[in-house]
Amino acid sequence: NATKCSWQLIEASLSAVLTQPTEIIIGVKTGIDRDAIMAIDDITFTPQCIKYNGTIPT
């Protein structure tokens, strides 16, 4: 139902809290409507976010 759809912009700056290699996991919960549709669009990382090829600390 298009009348129920809405977009929410979320911006998160992680540079102040992440000081070592970190895996970022994005999870969502749709609520009680099993027919709900979730979309994640346009994820951007700054040039300071460097791909890490080692083992992620646990």
Backbone bond lengths (Angstrom), bond angles and torsions (degrees), N, CA, C in turn:
res aa  C-N    CA-C-N  psi(-1)  N-CA   C-N-CA  omega(-1)  CA-C   N-CA-C  phi
1 N - - - 1.449 - - 1.519 108.69 -
2 A 1.310 117.14 112.58 1.462 122.13 -174.88 1.518 112.58 -64.28
3 T 1.315 118.68 -24.63 1.459 120.01 -178.95 1.524 112.14 -72.17
4 K 1.318 117.73 -17.90 1.460 121.18 179.51 1.527 112.74 -93.32
5 C 1.319 117.93 -9.85 1.462 121.44 -174.75 1.522 111.25 -77.72
6 S 1.293 115.88 141.58 1.462 121.04 173.77 1.520 108.54 -153.46
7 W 1.315 115.77 153.11 1.461 122.00 178.13 1.511 108.60 -106.96
8 Q 1.300 116.06 142.44 1.455 121.27 176.21 1.515 108.13 -124.97
9 L 1.318 116.16 123.72 1.459 121.60 176.84 1.521 108.77 -85.99
10 I 1.321 115.38 129.29 1.459 120.41 175.95 1.519 107.53 -126.58
11 E 1.317 116.42 125.64 1.459 121.82 175.30 1.517 107.61 -117.80
12 A 1.317 116.19 132.33 1.460 120.48 -179.07 1.518 109.17 -133.51
13 S 1.317 116.10 124.08 1.457 121.23 175.23 1.525 107.65 -99.69
14 L 1.317 116.36 117.26 1.463 120.65 -175.54 1.523 113.26 -105.10
15 S 1.326 117.59 -5.51 1.465 120.19 -173.69 1.525 113.00 -61.58
16 A 1.312 118.48 -30.14 1.459 120.92 -178.70 1.524 112.56 -75.17
17 V 1.323 117.90 -23.19 1.467 120.39 -176.14 1.523 113.64 -108.27
18 L 1.326 117.60 -16.03 1.462 120.60 -178.99 1.520 109.52 -103.14
19 T 1.317 115.81 110.30 1.461 120.19 -178.29 1.525 112.49 -113.19
20 Q 1.335 117.00 0.06 1.459 121.38 178.14 1.530 108.30 -142.34
21 P 1.331 118.44 167.63 1.469 120.27 179.27 1.531 110.60 -53.17
22 T 1.316 115.61 135.41 1.458 121.52 -173.78 1.517 110.31 -141.81
23 E 1.309 116.99 142.58 1.459 122.46 172.83 1.526 107.77 -93.17
24 I 1.318 116.64 129.32 1.458 121.14 179.15 1.529 108.22 -101.54
25 I 1.320 116.28 122.20 1.461 122.15 179.19 1.528 107.69 -115.54
26 I 1.328 116.03 127.94 1.458 120.90 178.65 1.522 107.49 -106.72
27 G 1.316 116.80 120.63 1.459 121.47 179.71 1.519 110.24 -122.70
28 V 1.309 116.02 150.86 1.464 120.28 -179.55 1.523 110.08 -134.82
29 K 1.312 115.71 156.26 1.457 122.27 174.77 1.522 107.01 -133.98
30 T 1.326 116.84 127.68 1.459 120.37 -173.15 1.520 114.35 -88.78
31 G 1.289 119.23 -15.92 1.452 120.42 -178.51 1.516 111.74 99.20
32 I 1.328 116.71 -152.56 1.464 120.35 -172.64 1.522 113.79 -84.40
33 D 1.318 118.89 -18.75 1.465 121.87 -177.98 1.522 109.52 -82.11
34 R 1.333 117.63 107.94 1.469 121.47 -177.69 1.521 112.60 -67.43
35 D 1.323 118.00 -17.92 1.458 121.53 179.34 1.527 112.05 -91.01
36 A 1.305 117.61 7.85 1.463 121.38 -178.18 1.522 110.39 -63.16
37 I 1.303 115.42 147.92 1.462 121.92 179.01 1.520 107.93 -115.71
38 M 1.322 115.89 132.63 1.459 121.11 179.01 1.517 108.32 -121.88
39 A 1.316 116.36 136.42 1.463 120.97 177.01 1.517 108.79 -132.86
40 I 1.309 115.54 138.17 1.464 121.33 172.85 1.514 105.77 -115.44
41 D 1.321 116.40 124.73 1.453 121.03 -171.79 1.523 110.10 -135.36
42 D 1.304 115.33 144.02 1.461 122.84 169.14 1.532 113.22 61.33
43 I 1.316 116.40 58.60 1.462 121.34 174.40 1.523 107.76 -83.94
44 T 1.323 116.64 129.11 1.458 121.72 -176.43 1.525 109.95 -125.48
45 F 1.317 115.57 136.00 1.457 121.72 173.47 1.525 108.17 -115.94
46 T 1.311 117.22 139.56 1.460 121.22 179.63 1.525 109.82 -73.61
47 P 1.329 117.85 162.74 1.470 120.65 178.21 1.533 113.13 -59.44
48 Q 1.324 117.74 -22.54 1.465 120.83 178.51 1.526 112.03 -72.25
49 C 1.316 117.89 -14.69 1.462 122.40 177.28 1.525 107.75 -85.36
50 I 1.307 116.19 104.87 1.461 122.34 -174.18 1.530 109.25 -101.78
51 K 1.329 116.13 133.70 1.465 120.43 178.28 1.527 109.63 -61.97
52 Y 1.320 115.84 131.54 1.462 122.59 -178.91 1.519 108.44 -106.40
53 N 1.327 117.35 126.29 1.463 121.75 -176.85 1.523 113.73 -102.31
54 G 1.313 117.75 2.62 1.456 121.01 -179.79 1.518 111.93 -89.71
55 T 1.325 115.87 -167.82 1.456 122.41 177.81 1.523 109.12 -82.31
56 I 1.325 116.29 131.34 1.460 120.85 179.31 1.529 108.54 -74.32
57 P 1.349 117.30 129.54 1.469 119.51 177.69 1.527 110.90 -63.63
58 T 1.328 116.29 147.01 1.470 119.60 178.21 1.506 110.73 -111.11
